[in-house]
Amino acid sequence: MIEDLHISVPLCEVPEAQVGNYFTLSEMPGEFLIIQKPDNTFYFLCSRECDIVRICESFDWYIVSKDAFNDRLSIGIGLADKESIDGEVYRVQDEATLSLWRDILRFTFDSDFVRRFFPYNTRFKGKMRIDGALCFYIHDYYPTRCKGIAVEDRKTSNLVFRFKEGQQAALVAKIFSLCIARMPFYKEKAANAVLIPIPAATREHNAARFARFCSLLSRRLKIVDGFRATWIREDREQMKGTHGLDKLSNLIFHPIYFQGRDVFLVDDIVSTGENFTQMKRRLMQLGANSVTGLFLGRTVKTGKE
């Protein structure tokens, strides 16, 4: 058996309660190979008896997908921590096995043969000002009515749709956490920050889309979960992309969550910016210290519609 159990996560960044996990890899059963990539993704191949989920959880890594490779092995992909590393963690039978497993993972995940369903970008693509507030977005987003858009943009649409439907909350929270941690002023604001979503049109959609997402993301960022900072008094029609309408008339605000705090105001898509502007102004009127916008995508206007 050959192994290399060195890890890339600095111990100073790990909560004390988890430090012990970093000294138990040698006790894990089975064989495994984990390849970390500079874009924060990691790939793994492991024997069925290997508790790969426990290994990844001890690093606070998120497994995006895990499937049977054959009757003995499992294969998968995930998102690692904010450190960009190109390295490996493994315990395998011999050098021949290590070489074979490397080839399998690189062919599966690095070649153009595979078209992944979602994008795994872990940096904000761009920033802009809306009503004077600084806003960041991860992807350019092309509406479904657009024709002839690239495969990468279709992946973004897939992720946005799943998130809107209340799925993929854990994946989107992990992606946002990595992006936000790289913001130049994040550490300055983190101690006084609260995460608040721009509410969906109905209570059902709002809870499905944002409740678990806000819980997971606020825990990762160690900031206040402001999901309950607003309450939908009554459902309303969808108004995204419209102009000149009061989009907050059905909301009740609870300033105790955000008075004197720096608000991270998050939503799936920003189009006209009107939803964000109305929410930002109301939060500031009710005592928020500052508002920063965070979006999964920014709608791109094209002539392909």
N, C-alpha and C positions, 0 to 999 in steps of 0.2 A: 504494500500500500504506500502511495506517495501523497503528500499533502502540503498545502501552503495555506495557512489559516490566518494570515495577516489581513487586517481590515483597514478601511480607509477613514472610518469615522473617528475624529479626535475624542478621546475620553473626556476632555474638559467640557464637551458639548452634550454629554450624556447625563440624564438625571441619575442621581446616586442609586436609586432603586433598581436601575437597569444595568449598572456597571458590571454586576456579576455575570450577566448574560454573555459578555464578551470573552469570558474565560471558560465557556462550556462547549465551544465548537468541537473540541477534540472528543467530547463525550457523545456527540450526535451520532446516531446510527446511520449506516448506509453510505453511499457514494454521492458526490455532488460536484458540479462545476458552476460557478457564478461568474459571469463576465460583466464587468462594469464598463460603461461607455462614457465619454466626455459629455454627451448630451443628457446625462442623468438617467438614461435607461439602463437596465441590466437584464441579461438573459440567463436562464438557468436550465440545466439538464440534471436530473437526479434520479436515483433509484427510488422505488415506491416506499421503502421503509424509512427514507430520509425525511425528517420533519422540516421541509423547506420553508413552510409557513412560519414556524417558530424562529428559524434563522433570520428571515426577513423582518419579522416583527421586532426582533431584538435590535435591529439597526434602524427601525422606523422606516423601512422600505415598504412600498405598496405594490402588491402583485396585481397586475392588470388582467392577466389571463394565465391559466394553468390547465394543461390538457395532457391526456395520455399520449406518449410518443409511441410506445409499444406495450406489450404486456408486462414489462419490467421497469420502464422508465417514464418519467413525467417531464414535460418541457413547458417553458413559459417565459413571459416578459413582464417587467415591472418598472417602477420609477424609484430611483434611489434618493439619497438626501441631496442637499443643495451643493455639496462638494462635487466638482466635476473631476472625475477620476477615470483613468483608463487602466484597469487592472483586473485581477482574478482572485477568487477564493475557491479552493478545491480540495477534495480528498477523493482520489480515484485509485484503481487497482494498480495501474502502471502507466508508463509514458505513452504506450500505444493507445490506451483508452483515452488518456488526456488529449492526445492529438486528434483522435477520431471525434470526441465530443466537441472540441473546438471547431472542427470542420462542420459538424452538424449545426451548431448554433450560428456560426457565421453565414452558412448557406441559408439557413431559415430566416434570419433576421437582418442580415446586412446586405443580401443580394437584392436585385430588383425583381426577383422571382415572386416575392411575397408583397402583396398590397395590403397594408394594415388598414383596419377599419377606422381607427381614430388617430388624430395627431397627438404627439406627446411633447409639444413645445413647452419648455420650462423657463422661458424668458418673455417679458413683455415685448411685443413687436414694435409698439409705438406709444406715443403720448400726445396729448392735446389739451387745450384749455376749453372748458365749457362753462360759460357764465363766470369766468375768472378762476374756476377751480381746476386744479391739475388732475387729469384723468389718464389712465393707462389701459391698454387693451392687448390681449394675447394674439388674436388672429384677425385677419381680414375675413369678413363674412359676406358671402354672395347669396342673396335670396334664391329660393328654389326655382323661381320663375326665370332666372338667368340661364342662358343656353351656352353650351360649350365651355364651361368652366373646368379648370384643371382638377386632376384626381386629388391633389392635396387639399383643394378647397372643398371638394365633396366630403372629405374626411372631417373637416371642420363642421360642415352642415350636419353630418351624422352625430357628432358630439353635442352640438347645440340642441338638436331635436331630442336626443336622449335625456339631456339635462332638463329641458323644458318639461318633459314627461315625468320627471321625478326619478329618473334612472341615472346611474353613473355619478351619484353625489360624491362618493369616496374618491373616484378618479379625479373629478374636477377640483375637489378640495385639495388633493395632493398637488395638482398642477398649480393652482393658485398659490399654495403655500410656498412652493419653490420660486415662483415669480416674485411674490411680495417680499420674500426674504432678501432678494437682490436689489430692492429699491434703495437708493442711496440714503434716504432719510427714514427708512423703516425702524431702525433701532431707536432713533430719537422719539418717534411717536408711539412705539409699541407699549410702553409702560402706561400710557394714558389713552389707549385706543379702544374703540368699540367697532364691531363688524355689524353693519345693518344692511339688509337687502332692500332693493326697491320692490315693493310688494307686487305680486301678480294680481290679475283682475278678480280672482275668486279665492275664497278661503281654502278650498280643496287644492287648487293649483299652487297656491302660495306655500301651504304646508308641505306638499309633495316635492316642490322644487327646492325650497330653502331650509326647512327645519333641520334635517340631518346634515345638509351641506354646511350650514352656519355652525352647528355644533362641532363638526369635525374640523373645520378650518379655524375657528376661534381657539380650539384646543391646541392645534398644531402651532398657531402663532402666539399662544399664551396671551390672548386679549379677551375682552368681554364679548360674550355672545349677545348681540342685540336683535335677534330674531323677533323677540316680543316687544321691541321698541315701538312697533306699530300694530294696530289691530284693525282688521277689515270688518267694519260695522255691517256692511251689506255688499254682496257681490255686485259687480258692474260689468259692462261690456268691455271687450278688449279695445284699448285706445292707443296702443303702440304705433308710432308713426304719424299720429294725428297732430293737428296744430290748434292752439287757442282754446282748448278745453281744460277745465279744472279736473285734474286726474287724482286729486287727493281728497275730494269731497266725501268719499266713503271711508276715510281712514280716521282712526283715533290714535293720537301720539302719546307716548309715555316718556316724558323728558328725563325721568330718573335714570334712564339707560344712557343718555348722551349729553346731559348738561355738563359743560366744562370739559368735554372729552373731544378727542380727535377722531372723527368718524371715517371709517373705510366704508363707502357706500358702493355696494356690489350689485351687478345685474348680469344677465346672460348676454344681451346685445344692446349696443347703443346705436341709434339711428339718427333721429333729429336732435337728440339731447334734451328734449322737452321734459320727459319724465325725470331725468336727473336734475335738471334745473329747478323744477318745482320742489322736488324732495330736498335738494340742497338748501334752497332758500328757507323752507319751513324749518328744517333742522337748525339752521343758523338763527332764525327768529326765536326758536324755543331754547336757545342756549348752547348749541354745539360750538366748540372752540374752532374747529376747521372741518372741512369735508374734502376727501380725496375719492375720485371715482375709479372703480376697478371693474373691467368688463372682460368676459370671455371672448367677445368679438365686436368688431366695428363694421357696420353695414357699408359695403362698397357700392357706390352708384356706378353702373356701367351702361353701355349701349347695347348690351347683349340680351336685354329683356324682351 
